[in-house]
Amino acid sequence: MRTLRGGQFVLAMVGLVFSWVFFPPGMIPGFFPEARAYSHANETLLGFCLALFLVAAVARRPLERLVERHRGVMLALVLSGLAGYGLLTGALAIGHYSPPFALVATFVLAASYVALMLCWIMTLARIDTRQTMVLLFGSVIGYAALTMGNFLPAEGRMALCATSAALSGLCWFFLKPTAVPAPAYSHEAVALRHAPFALLGLLAVLLIGGRVVTGLYFNLDKEVPFGELLVRCACIAGVMAYCLVSARRGASLEQGYRNTWVPAAGLFLLGAMMIIGLQGPASYLGLGITHGALNCFEVLAYLIMFRFVKNDRVSPVMVVSLGMIVFKVLPIALQRLVFPQVISDLGLTEGDVAPAVILMSMVVLVSVLAFANHRLTAAELRALAQSDEEEGTNAGSAAAPSTIAEAGTRGATAGPAAAVAIQGAPAAGAESSADAKPAPHAHPSFDEACTDVAREAGLSEREAEIMALIAHGNSQKHISEVLYLALGTVQWYAKTIYRKLGVHSKQELINLVTDRVEGE
């Protein structure tokens, strides 16, 4: 993976900050209230974005080559967003605007935004995981500050939206292409079956349901108070700053997930209770808190998706394009278009909206309790299962002079850098005397067999390191302590290693390496 240094890191951070801007709540009709032809521009814009992300997910292979090899073309597509706004304002100035013209302009805007997202998707997929965490957390703090631009005059808001994508695209373009060879991604849709659907599904429910609630309130009062946005920014900045500090201190993915999930869920519940229990301006404080929590959930979803891409080497364009539809386009469409229109047609009031808020609050509360229960019990259950597996392994190798587990432990204490070169136990029946003479055609040692198996399966350096420790009989808990990784991270690596090697358990992995040693 690529590691950004100095100016490159700053350039990526600035570019990602501006990439978050996805049109203010008023969007195009708010910019051009006198142009009736633009009244449905919001719907067409989001519809085009959805369709283009679907196209990107289907045509993932050629699009990845386009982003990697034709940076100038991608920059031109991103900058075309300026032309889209120019077409809208120019037509309005001369009085020749029409629905077909608005359709063309919104398609250009959607294509510009999707192209920008593809550029950053491919870049983040190649960057070190910890830097990806820092960039995501840090850029959202900057984006929270940019949302205050909603209180600029219409011309200022339009200039901010029009130039944000262009500035982000320029930052991406001036990042020097990496010299690291591109990973060999899997472009088969079947690779998605290993995705963490439980985590992503939970986040999708929270985002879509939360956007529905806030969308209802947007319709009750079109003017979003300054306090609501200020509270929203403070909530986002607080949670993300906490996560940023944790990431800079070397937090694992599991820790980063927990550091984001727990405060975001707490804020969501607090905001929902304020919406239900308070009236007038005070209820908008709850709306701001809820909005801030939703943005934190969205960042968390992207973090999980990029970790899945890097861990399983699945096409980043396929994974994140589908994720953009589920976590970005659909929730925003429901929030800004569908439910405000529904509540307007039905003539509902704040009292009518309260049941929806209560229902969503219960969903979050149950989710929090389920998450807490998982955190408390999962590690113990896995440890018990691991103990049963180890007992079966040790029973089968009790006659050996030195068990595989003991050999792996001795090698593990030498440090992570020496994990692949652990001294394994001799095969059963082999001479262990120091002065024994090697056979004319000596079989590879256990360590050499581990290295060969890892190389042939295309394992990364970290995967090969963990595979060697597993092959020597170490428990996942012990590996996590030796390598200073979270237990969940080791379990994630183990699942990927088993899949790449075509095995289903630690014992099958040990047998695979042992067969290589014995020449079978």
C-alpha positions as CSV (number, residue, x, y, z in Angstrom):
1,M,0.0,0.0,0.0
2,R,1.0,3.6,-0.7
3,T,2.0,5.9,2.2
4,L,1.5,9.6,1.6
5,R,4.2,12.0,2.9
6,G,4.1,15.7,3.9
7,G,2.6,17.8,1.1
8,Q,0.9,14.8,-0.5
9,F,-1.0,14.0,2.7
10,V,-2.1,17.7,3.0
11,L,-3.2,17.8,-0.6
12,A,-5.2,14.6,-0.2
13,M,-6.9,16.0,2.9
14,V,-7.9,19.2,1.2
15,G,-9.2,17.4,-1.8
16,L,-11.3,15.0,0.3
17,V,-12.7,17.9,2.3
18,F,-14.1,19.5,-0.9
19,S,-15.3,16.1,-2.2
20,W,-17.9,15.8,0.5
21,V,-19.9,18.8,-0.7
22,F,-22.9,17.3,-2.4
23,F,-25.3,20.2,-3.0
24,P,-27.0,22.1,-0.2
25,P,-30.6,21.2,0.9
26,G,-32.1,23.8,-1.6
27,M,-30.0,22.5,-4.5
28,I,-30.8,23.8,-7.9
29,P,-34.3,25.1,-7.6
30,G,-33.1,27.1,-4.6
31,F,-30.5,28.7,-6.8
32,F,-33.0,29.5,-9.6
33,P,-36.4,29.9,-8.0
34,E,-37.8,31.9,-10.9
35,A,-37.0,29.1,-13.5
36,R,-39.9,26.7,-13.5
37,A,-37.9,24.4,-15.9
38,Y,-35.5,23.7,-13.0
39,S,-38.2,22.8,-10.5
40,H,-37.5,19.1,-10.9
41,A,-33.8,19.4,-11.3
42,N,-33.2,17.8,-7.9
43,E,-34.9,14.6,-8.9
44,T,-33.2,14.3,-12.2
45,L,-29.8,15.1,-10.6
46,L,-30.1,12.3,-8.0
47,G,-31.6,10.0,-10.6
48,F,-28.6,10.5,-12.9
49,C,-26.2,9.9,-10.0
50,L,-27.9,6.7,-9.1
51,A,-27.8,5.5,-12.7
52,L,-24.1,6.4,-13.2
53,F,-23.0,4.7,-10.0
54,L,-24.8,1.6,-11.2
55,V,-23.0,1.8,-14.5
56,A,-19.7,2.3,-12.7
57,A,-20.3,-0.9,-10.6
58,V,-21.1,-2.9,-13.8
59,A,-18.2,-1.4,-15.9
60,R,-15.7,-1.5,-13.0
61,R,-12.8,-3.0,-14.9
62,P,-12.5,-0.5,-17.8
63,L,-13.3,2.4,-15.4
64,E,-10.5,1.4,-13.1
65,R,-8.1,1.4,-16.1
66,L,-9.4,4.8,-17.1
67,V,-8.7,6.3,-13.7
68,E,-5.3,4.8,-13.5
69,R,-4.0,5.5,-17.0
70,H,-5.9,8.6,-18.2
71,R,-5.8,11.1,-15.4
72,G,-6.2,14.1,-17.7
73,V,-9.5,12.7,-19.0
74,M,-10.8,12.1,-15.5
75,L,-9.9,15.7,-14.5
76,A,-11.7,17.0,-17.6
77,L,-14.8,15.1,-16.5
78,V,-14.6,16.5,-13.0
79,L,-14.1,20.1,-14.3
80,S,-17.2,19.7,-16.5
81,G,-19.3,20.4,-13.4
82,L,-18.3,24.0,-13.8
83,A,-19.8,23.9,-17.3
84,G,-23.0,22.4,-15.9
85,Y,-23.5,25.3,-13.6
86,G,-22.5,27.7,-16.4
87,L,-25.1,26.2,-18.7
88,L,-27.8,26.7,-16.0
89,T,-26.9,30.3,-15.2
90,G,-26.3,31.2,-18.8
91,A,-29.6,30.0,-20.0
92,L,-31.3,31.8,-17.1
93,A,-29.5,35.1,-18.0
94,I,-30.7,35.0,-21.7
95,G,-34.1,33.6,-20.9
96,H,-33.8,30.5,-23.0
97,Y,-34.1,27.7,-20.3
98,S,-36.3,24.7,-20.9
99,P,-36.8,21.2,-19.4
100,P,-34.5,19.4,-22.0
101,F,-31.8,22.0,-21.4
102,A,-32.1,21.4,-17.6
103,L,-31.8,17.7,-18.3
104,V,-28.5,18.1,-20.1
105,A,-27.1,20.4,-17.4
106,T,-28.0,18.1,-14.5
107,F,-26.5,15.1,-16.4
108,V,-23.2,17.0,-16.7
109,L,-23.3,17.8,-13.0
110,A,-24.0,14.2,-12.1
111,A,-21.2,12.9,-14.4
112,S,-18.8,15.3,-12.8
113,Y,-19.6,14.2,-9.3
114,V,-19.5,10.5,-10.1
115,A,-16.1,11.0,-11.9
116,L,-14.7,12.8,-8.8
117,M,-15.8,9.9,-6.6
118,L,-14.2,7.3,-8.8
119,C,-10.9,9.2,-8.7
120,W,-10.9,9.3,-4.9
121,I,-12.2,5.7,-4.6
122,M,-9.2,4.4,-6.5
123,T,-6.8,6.7,-4.6
124,L,-8.0,5.6,-1.1
125,A,-8.0,2.0,-2.1
126,R,-4.2,2.3,-2.7
127,I,-3.4,4.2,0.5
128,D,-2.3,2.7,3.8
129,T,-5.3,1.7,5.9
130,R,-4.3,3.9,8.9
131,Q,-3.9,6.9,6.7
132,T,-7.2,6.1,5.1
133,M,-8.8,6.3,8.5
134,V,-7.1,9.6,9.3
135,L,-8.1,11.1,5.9
136,L,-11.7,10.1,6.3
137,F,-12.0,11.4,9.9
138,G,-10.1,14.6,9.2
139,S,-11.8,15.5,6.0
140,V,-15.3,15.3,7.6
141,I,-14.3,17.9,10.1
142,G,-13.4,20.2,7.3
143,Y,-16.7,19.4,5.5
144,A,-18.6,20.2,8.7
145,A,-17.2,23.7,8.5
146,L,-18.1,24.0,4.8
147,T,-21.7,23.3,5.6
148,M,-21.9,26.7,7.2
149,G,-21.8,28.0,3.6
150,N,-25.6,27.3,3.5
151,F,-26.0,30.8,5.1
152,L,-24.3,32.5,2.2
153,P,-26.4,34.3,-0.4
154,A,-27.6,32.2,-3.2
155,E,-24.7,33.3,-5.4
156,G,-22.2,32.3,-2.7
157,R,-23.8,28.9,-2.2
158,M,-23.8,28.2,-5.9
159,A,-20.2,29.3,-6.2
160,L,-19.2,27.0,-3.3
161,C,-21.0,24.0,-4.8
162,A,-19.7,24.7,-8.3
163,T,-16.1,25.1,-7.3
164,S,-15.8,22.4,-4.6
165,A,-15.7,19.5,-7.1
166,A,-13.2,21.3,-9.3
167,L,-10.9,22.1,-6.4
168,S,-11.1,18.5,-5.2
169,G,-10.4,17.2,-8.7
170,L,-7.3,19.4,-9.0
171,C,-6.0,18.2,-5.6
172,W,-6.4,14.6,-6.8
173,F,-4.7,15.4,-10.2
174,F,-1.6,16.9,-8.5
175,L,-1.1,13.9,-6.3
176,K,1.7,12.0,-7.9
177,P,0.8,8.6,-9.2
178,T,2.0,5.8,-6.9
179,A,5.0,3.7,-8.0
180,V,3.6,0.8,-6.1
181,P,2.2,-1.9,-8.5
182,A,-1.6,-1.9,-8.7
183,P,-3.1,-4.7,-6.7
184,A,-4.8,-7.6,-8.6
185,Y,-8.4,-6.9,-7.7
186,S,-11.2,-9.5,-8.0
187,H,-13.9,-8.1,-10.4
188,E,-16.3,-11.0,-9.9
189,A,-19.6,-10.1,-8.2
190,V,-19.3,-13.3,-6.3
191,A,-16.5,-11.8,-4.2
192,L,-19.1,-9.6,-2.5
193,R,-20.4,-12.6,-0.6
194,H,-17.6,-12.1,1.9
195,A,-18.5,-8.5,2.6
196,P,-19.4,-7.6,6.2
197,F,-23.1,-7.3,5.5
198,A,-24.2,-7.2,9.2
199,L,-22.1,-4.1,9.9
200,L,-23.0,-2.4,6.6
201,G,-26.7,-3.4,6.9
202,L,-27.0,-1.9,10.3
203,L,-25.4,1.4,9.1
204,A,-27.7,1.5,6.1
205,V,-30.8,1.1,8.3
206,L,-29.6,3.9,10.6
207,L,-28.7,6.2,7.7
208,I,-31.9,5.7,5.7
209,G,-34.2,5.8,8.7
210,G,-32.4,8.9,10.1
211,R,-32.6,10.7,6.8
212,V,-36.3,10.0,6.6
213,V,-36.8,11.6,10.1
214,T,-34.7,14.7,9.2
215,G,-36.4,14.9,5.8
216,L,-39.8,15.1,7.5
217,Y,-38.6,18.0,9.6
218,F,-37.1,19.8,6.7
219,N,-40.5,20.1,5.2
220,L,-42.0,21.5,8.4
221,D,-39.8,24.5,8.3
222,K,-37.9,25.3,5.2
223,E,-35.5,27.7,7.0
224,V,-32.8,25.7,8.8
225,P,-31.7,27.8,11.8
226,F,-28.1,28.8,12.2
227,G,-28.0,27.0,15.6
228,E,-29.0,23.7,14.0
229,L,-26.0,23.8,11.6
230,L,-23.7,25.0,14.3
231,V,-24.7,22.1,16.6
232,R,-24.4,19.7,13.7
233,C,-20.8,20.9,13.0
234,A,-19.9,20.7,16.7
235,C,-21.1,17.1,16.9
236,I,-19.3,16.0,13.8
237,A,-16.1,17.7,14.8
238,G,-16.2,16.3,18.3
239,V,-16.7,12.7,17.3
240,M,-14.3,12.8,14.4
241,A,-11.6,14.6,16.4
242,Y,-11.8,11.9,19.0
243,C,-11.5,9.2,16.3
244,L,-8.7,11.2,14.6
245,V,-6.6,11.3,17.8
246,S,-7.2,7.6,18.3
247,A,-6.2,6.7,14.7
248,R,-3.0,8.8,15.0
249,R,-2.1,6.8,18.1
250,G,-2.3,3.5,16.1
251,A,-5.8,2.4,16.8
252,S,-6.9,-0.7,14.9
253,L,-9.9,-0.9,12.7
254,E,-12.0,-2.5,15.5
255,Q,-11.1,0.4,17.8
256,G,-11.8,2.9,15.1
257,Y,-15.2,1.4,14.5
258,R,-16.0,1.4,18.2
259,N,-14.8,4.9,18.7
260,T,-17.1,6.2,16.0
261,W,-20.1,3.9,16.7
262,V,-20.6,4.4,20.4
263,P,-20.6,8.3,20.5
264,A,-22.5,8.5,17.2
265,A,-25.3,6.2,18.4
266,G,-25.5,8.1,21.7
267,L,-25.8,11.4,19.9
268,F,-28.5,10.0,17.7
269,L,-30.6,8.9,20.7
270,L,-30.0,12.3,22.4
271,G,-31.1,14.2,19.3
272,A,-34.2,12.0,18.8
273,M,-35.3,12.6,22.4
274,M,-34.8,16.3,22.0
275,I,-36.9,16.3,18.8
276,I,-39.7,14.5,20.6
277,G,-39.6,16.2,23.9
278,L,-38.8,19.8,23.1
279,Q,-40.7,22.4,21.0
280,G,-39.7,25.4,18.9
281,P,-36.0,26.3,18.4
282,A,-34.9,23.8,21.0
283,S,-36.1,20.9,18.8
284,Y,-33.8,22.1,16.1
285,L,-30.9,21.5,18.4
286,G,-31.9,17.9,18.5
287,L,-32.2,17.9,14.7
288,G,-28.6,19.2,14.5
289,I,-27.4,16.5,16.8
290,T,-29.2,13.8,14.8
291,H,-27.7,15.2,11.6
292,G,-24.2,15.1,13.0
293,A,-24.6,11.5,14.1
294,L,-25.8,10.5,10.6
295,N,-22.7,12.0,9.0
296,C,-20.6,9.9,11.5
297,F,-22.4,6.8,10.5
298,E,-21.7,7.6,6.8
299,V,-18.0,7.9,7.5
300,L,-18.1,4.6,9.3
301,A,-19.7,2.9,6.3
302,Y,-17.0,4.1,4.0
303,L,-14.3,3.0,6.4
304,I,-15.7,-0.5,6.5
305,M,-16.0,-0.7,2.7
306,F,-12.4,0.4,2.1
307,R,-11.2,-2.0,4.7
308,F,-13.1,-4.8,3.0
309,V,-11.6,-3.8,-0.4
310,K,-8.1,-3.9,0.9
311,N,-8.5,-7.0,2.9
312,D,-10.2,-9.1,0.3
313,R,-8.8,-7.3,-2.8
314,V,-12.2,-6.8,-4.3
315,S,-12.8,-4.1,-7.0
316,P,-13.0,-0.8,-5.2
317,V,-15.1,0.7,-7.9
318,M,-17.7,-2.1,-7.6
319,V,-17.8,-2.0,-3.8
320,V,-17.8,1.7,-3.1
321,S,-20.1,2.6,-6.1
322,L,-22.8,0.3,-4.7
323,G,-22.1,1.8,-1.3
324,M,-22.5,5.3,-2.6
325,I,-26.0,4.4,-3.8
326,V,-27.0,2.8,-0.5
327,F,-25.3,5.2,1.9
328,K,-25.4,8.5,0.0
329,V,-27.8,8.9,-3.0
330,L,-30.8,7.0,-1.7
331,P,-30.8,8.5,1.8
332,I,-30.4,12.0,0.4
333,A,-33.2,11.4,-2.1
334,L,-35.5,10.2,0.7
335,Q,-34.5,13.1,3.0
336,R,-34.7,16.0,0.5
337,L,-37.3,14.8,-2.0
338,V,-39.5,11.9,-1.2
339,F,-40.7,12.4,2.4
340,P,-40.9,16.2,2.3
341,Q,-43.3,15.8,-0.7
342,V,-45.2,13.0,1.1
343,I,-45.7,15.1,4.3
344,S,-46.7,18.1,2.2
345,D,-49.3,16.2,0.3
346,L,-50.7,14.7,3.5
347,G,-50.6,18.0,5.4
348,L,-48.9,16.5,8.5
349,T,-47.6,18.4,11.5
350,E,-44.8,18.0,14.1
351,G,-47.1,15.8,16.2
352,D,-47.7,13.5,13.3
353,V,-44.0,13.1,12.8
354,A,-43.2,12.1,16.4
355,P,-44.1,8.4,16.0
356,A,-41.6,8.1,13.2
357,V,-38.9,9.6,15.4
358,I,-39.9,7.3,18.3
359,L,-39.7,4.3,16.0
360,M,-36.3,5.2,14.7
361,S,-35.1,5.9,18.3
362,M,-36.1,2.3,19.3
363,V,-34.2,0.9,16.3
364,V,-31.1,2.7,17.4
365,L,-31.6,1.7,21.0
366,V,-32.0,-2.0,20.1
367,S,-29.0,-1.8,17.8
368,V,-26.8,-0.3,20.5
369,L,-27.9,-3.0,22.9
370,A,-27.2,-5.7,20.3
371,F,-23.8,-4.2,19.6
372,A,-22.9,-4.0,23.3
373,N,-23.9,-7.7,23.8
374,H,-21.8,-8.7,20.9
375,R,-18.8,-6.8,22.3
376,L,-19.2,-8.5,25.7
377,T,-19.8,-12.1,24.6
378,A,-18.2,-12.6,21.1
379,A,-14.6,-12.7,22.3
380,E,-15.4,-15.3,25.0
381,L,-17.3,-17.5,22.7
382,R,-14.6,-17.4,20.1
383,A,-12.0,-18.2,22.8
384,L,-13.9,-21.3,23.9
385,A,-14.3,-22.4,20.3
386,Q,-10.6,-21.8,19.7
387,S,-9.7,-23.9,22.8
388,D,-11.7,-26.9,21.5
389,E,-9.9,-26.7,18.2
390,E,-6.5,-26.5,19.9
391,E,-7.3,-29.5,22.0
392,G,-8.0,-31.6,18.9
393,T,-4.8,-30.3,17.3
394,N,-2.6,-30.9,20.3
395,A,-4.0,-34.4,20.8
396,G,-3.0,-35.4,17.2
397,S,0.5,-34.1,17.6
398,A,1.2,-35.2,21.3
399,A,3.8,-37.8,20.2
400,A,6.0,-35.2,18.5
401,P,9.1,-34.2,20.4
402,S,8.0,-30.5,20.2
403,T,4.4,-29.6,19.5
404,I,3.5,-27.2,16.7
405,A,2.0,-24.8,19.2
406,E,5.1,-24.7,21.3
407,A,7.3,-24.1,18.2
408,G,5.0,-21.3,17.0
409,T,5.1,-19.7,20.4
410,R,8.8,-19.7,20.5
411,G,9.0,-18.2,17.0
412,A,6.3,-15.6,17.8
413,T,8.2,-14.2,20.8
414,A,11.0,-13.3,18.4
415,G,8.8,-10.5,17.2
416,P,6.5,-9.8,14.2
417,A,9.3,-9.3,11.8
418,A,10.4,-12.8,12.3
419,A,7.0,-14.4,12.2
420,V,7.4,-16.0,8.7
421,A,10.8,-17.4,9.7
422,I,9.5,-19.2,12.8
423,Q,11.3,-22.4,13.7
424,G,8.7,-25.1,13.3
425,A,8.6,-28.5,14.8
426,P,10.2,-31.4,12.9
427,A,7.8,-33.7,11.1
428,A,6.9,-36.9,12.9
429,G,9.5,-39.6,12.6
430,A,12.2,-37.1,11.5
431,E,15.6,-37.0,13.3
432,S,15.8,-34.1,15.7
433,S,19.5,-34.6,16.6
434,A,21.7,-31.6,15.8
435,D,24.3,-33.8,14.1
436,A,21.8,-35.6,11.8
437,K,22.8,-35.5,8.2
438,P,20.3,-34.1,5.7
439,A,18.9,-36.4,3.1
440,P,20.2,-36.1,-0.5
441,H,16.9,-34.6,-1.6
442,A,15.8,-32.8,1.6
443,H,12.2,-31.6,1.8
444,P,11.6,-27.9,2.5
445,S,11.5,-27.0,6.2
446,F,8.2,-26.0,7.8
447,D,9.1,-22.3,7.5
448,E,10.0,-22.6,3.9
449,A,6.8,-24.5,3.2
450,C,4.8,-21.6,4.9
451,T,6.6,-19.1,2.7
452,D,6.0,-21.1,-0.5
453,V,2.3,-21.6,0.3
454,A,1.9,-17.9,1.1
455,R,3.6,-16.8,-2.1
456,E,1.7,-19.1,-4.3
457,A,-1.6,-18.0,-2.8
458,G,-0.7,-14.3,-3.3
459,L,-0.9,-13.4,0.4
460,S,0.2,-10.0,1.5
461,E,3.2,-9.6,3.8
462,R,0.9,-9.3,6.9
463,E,-1.3,-12.2,5.7
464,A,1.8,-14.4,5.3
465,E,3.0,-13.4,8.8
466,I,-0.3,-14.3,10.4
467,M,-0.6,-17.5,8.3
468,A,2.8,-18.7,9.6
469,L,1.7,-18.1,13.1
470,I,-1.5,-20.0,12.6
471,A,0.3,-22.9,10.9
472,H,2.5,-23.2,13.9
473,G,-0.6,-23.8,16.1
474,N,-0.9,-20.4,17.8
475,S,-4.3,-19.3,18.9
476,Q,-5.8,-16.1,17.4
477,K,-5.7,-14.5,20.8
478,H,-2.0,-15.2,21.2
479,I,-1.4,-13.9,17.7
480,S,-3.2,-10.7,18.5
481,E,-1.0,-10.2,21.6
482,V,2.2,-10.9,19.8
483,L,1.5,-8.7,16.8
484,Y,-0.3,-6.0,18.9
485,L,-3.5,-6.3,16.8
486,A,-7.1,-6.4,18.0
487,L,-8.5,-9.9,18.2
488,G,-11.2,-8.9,15.7
489,T,-8.5,-7.8,13.2
490,V,-6.7,-11.2,13.5
491,Q,-10.0,-13.0,13.0
492,W,-10.7,-11.0,9.9
493,Y,-7.2,-11.8,8.5
494,A,-7.7,-15.5,9.3
495,K,-11.0,-15.6,7.4
496,T,-9.3,-14.0,4.4
497,I,-6.3,-16.4,4.6
498,Y,-8.5,-19.5,4.8
499,R,-10.5,-18.3,1.7
500,K,-7.4,-17.6,-0.3
501,L,-5.8,-21.0,0.6
502,G,-9.1,-22.9,0.1
503,V,-9.2,-24.2,3.6
504,H,-11.8,-23.9,6.4
505,S,-10.0,-24.3,9.7
506,K,-6.6,-24.0,11.3
507,Q,-6.1,-27.8,11.2
508,E,-6.7,-27.8,7.4
509,L,-4.1,-25.0,7.1
510,I,-1.6,-27.0,9.2
511,N,-2.2,-30.1,7.1
512,L,-1.7,-28.1,3.9
513,V,1.7,-26.9,5.1
514,T,2.7,-30.3,6.5
515,D,1.9,-32.0,3.2
516,R,4.2,-29.5,1.5
517,V,7.0,-30.4,3.9
518,E,6.5,-34.1,3.3
519,G,6.4,-33.6,-0.4
520,E,2.8,-34.7,-1.0
